């Protein structure tokens, strides 16, 4: 148990001293404009983030505090892929793009779907 920890909480100066003894440092990153966490399905965007970095034994841990906004990621299909599918199948570029979207960007699957 840590001295000073109890119903009344710990003295901030003692806490800081203990953290220094354990080799832990905490620093806030100022002027953060935006934090984005990208996954294949969604972007998690923090526009009002407060970011703190804690270094313990050479490893940095980032803490993000704010209001997350979940934005679904849209599949981006290159124009070259659309043209290739259209050329291979004789379909229009609009039909080729739609087939690629339905095939999750898979060229072979889109070509097969339009060829049958």
C-alpha positions as CSV (number, residue, x, y, z in Angstrom):
1,X,0.0,0.0,0.0
2,X,1.2,3.5,-0.7
3,X,1.5,6.0,2.2
4,X,-1.0,8.8,2.0
5,X,-3.5,6.8,0.0
6,X,-6.8,6.5,1.7
7,X,-10.2,8.1,1.9
8,X,-8.7,11.6,1.5
9,X,-6.5,10.9,-1.6
10,X,-2.8,11.4,-2.1
11,X,-0.9,14.6,-1.9
12,X,-0.1,15.6,-5.5
13,X,3.5,16.4,-4.6
14,X,4.0,12.9,-3.1
15,X,2.4,11.4,-6.2
16,X,4.8,13.3,-8.5
17,X,7.8,12.3,-6.3
18,X,6.8,8.6,-6.4
19,X,6.3,8.6,-10.1
20,X,9.7,10.2,-10.6
21,X,11.3,7.5,-8.4
22,X,9.6,4.8,-10.5
23,X,10.9,6.4,-13.7
24,X,7.4,7.5,-14.9
25,X,7.0,10.9,-16.6
26,X,3.7,12.4,-17.9
27,X,3.6,15.2,-20.5
28,X,0.6,16.8,-22.2
29,X,0.8,17.5,-25.9
30,X,-0.4,21.1,-26.5
31,X,-2.2,22.5,-29.5
32,X,-3.6,19.1,-30.7
33,X,-5.9,19.9,-33.6
34,X,-7.2,16.4,-34.4
35,X,-6.6,12.7,-33.6
36,X,-7.7,10.1,-36.1
37,X,-7.7,6.3,-35.5
38,X,-8.1,4.5,-38.8
39,X,-9.4,1.0,-39.2
40,X,-10.5,-0.7,-42.4
41,X,-14.2,-0.1,-41.7
42,X,-14.2,3.2,-39.8
43,X,-12.3,6.3,-38.9
44,X,-12.6,7.4,-35.2
45,X,-12.0,11.2,-35.2
46,X,-11.4,13.3,-32.1
47,X,-11.7,17.1,-32.9
48,X,-11.5,18.2,-29.3
49,X,-8.8,15.9,-28.1
50,X,-6.5,16.3,-25.1
51,X,-3.5,14.0,-25.5
52,X,-1.2,12.9,-22.7
53,X,1.9,10.9,-23.1
54,X,3.1,8.7,-20.2
55,X,6.7,7.3,-20.4
56,X,7.4,4.3,-18.2
57,X,10.6,2.3,-18.6
58,X,11.1,3.6,-22.1
59,X,7.6,2.8,-23.5
60,X,5.3,5.7,-24.4
61,X,1.5,5.3,-23.7
62,X,-0.8,7.9,-25.3
63,X,-4.1,8.8,-23.6
64,X,-6.7,10.5,-25.7
65,X,-9.6,12.3,-24.0
66,X,-12.3,13.8,-26.0
67,X,-15.5,13.1,-28.0
68,X,-15.1,10.5,-30.7
69,X,-16.9,10.7,-34.0
70,X,-17.2,7.4,-35.9
71,X,-17.1,7.9,-39.7
72,X,-17.6,4.8,-41.9
73,X,-14.8,4.5,-44.5
74,X,-15.9,4.4,-48.1
75,X,-14.2,2.0,-50.4
76,X,-12.0,4.0,-52.8
77,X,-11.8,2.4,-56.3
78,X,-9.1,3.7,-58.6
79,X,-10.2,4.9,-62.0
80,X,-7.7,2.5,-63.6
81,X,-9.5,-0.4,-62.0
82,X,-12.8,0.9,-63.4
83,X,-11.4,1.2,-66.9
84,X,-9.8,-2.2,-66.8
85,X,-13.1,-3.9,-65.7
86,X,-15.0,-1.9,-68.4
87,X,-12.5,-2.9,-71.1
88,X,-12.5,-6.6,-70.1
89,X,-16.3,-6.9,-69.9
90,X,-17.6,-4.4,-72.5
91,X,-19.6,-2.7,-69.7
92,X,-19.9,1.0,-69.2
93,X,-17.6,2.7,-66.6
94,X,-20.7,3.3,-64.3
95,X,-21.5,-0.5,-64.5
96,X,-17.9,-1.4,-63.9
97,X,-17.7,0.9,-60.9
98,X,-20.9,-0.5,-59.4
99,X,-19.6,-4.1,-59.9
100,X,-16.3,-3.2,-58.2
101,X,-18.2,-1.6,-55.3
102,X,-20.3,-4.8,-54.9
103,X,-17.1,-6.9,-55.1
104,X,-15.4,-4.8,-52.5
105,X,-12.8,-3.7,-55.0
106,X,-11.9,-7.3,-56.2
107,X,-11.1,-7.0,-59.9
108,X,-11.6,-10.7,-60.7
109,X,-14.9,-10.9,-58.9
110,X,-16.2,-7.7,-60.6
111,X,-15.2,-9.1,-64.1
112,X,-16.8,-12.4,-63.4
113,X,-20.0,-10.7,-62.2
114,X,-20.3,-8.6,-65.4
115,X,-19.3,-11.5,-67.7
116,X,-22.1,-13.9,-66.6
